[in-house]
Amino acid sequence: MKKLFVILTMLFVLCGAFAQEAGDIIQFDTKDMDGNPVTSAVFSENKLTMINIWGTFCGPCIREMPDLAKLSEANKDKGVEIIGIPIDIVNDWGNIQSRAKSDGDRIIKSTGADYTHLIPTRDMLSGFLRNVQAVPMTFFVDSEGKVVGSTYMGARSQAAWQKIIDSLLD
């Protein structure tokens, strides 16, 4: 029992290291996967933005993406947007890795996840992405780019995400 307590305590401490804190401001200036410029001003266009950090190597991330695509479509009229960030398509210096980028493009197309996906920059990697140690990791921001609610580790179904979104919109 004591061993289980120690393991659970360590897990909670580690999970805390991954989390974005409510009230943190998320800012960036980057490009999407098609090369179009995107800044954090995109948040002002919606009541709520779901930021899903994923990896091209991550089975749960990829399996979740069709549900995220459906979620994106179902929530557009509510002022909710989904943004994906494939964290492994760049190296530690923010340089695009062409093979990983191609894998990311293929995954996005094959899963129907046609919402916006951002290419992480060096500033993003040393900023709000610096504590990402596992994927998928998801958090939400309001129209001002402030983190709201919790940081979520792991994949979820469309229905589970919808409950979270609805609670954040209330």
Secondary structure, DSSP 8 states (H G I E B T S, - for coil): -HHHHHHHHHHHHHHHHH---TT-B---EEEETTS-EEEGGGGGGSSEEEEEEE-TT-HHHHHHHHHHHHHHHHHGGGTEEEEEEEGGGB-TTS-B-HHHHHHHHHHHHHHT--SEEEE--HHHHHTTTTT--SSSEEEEEETTSBEEEEEEES---HHHHHHHHHHHH-
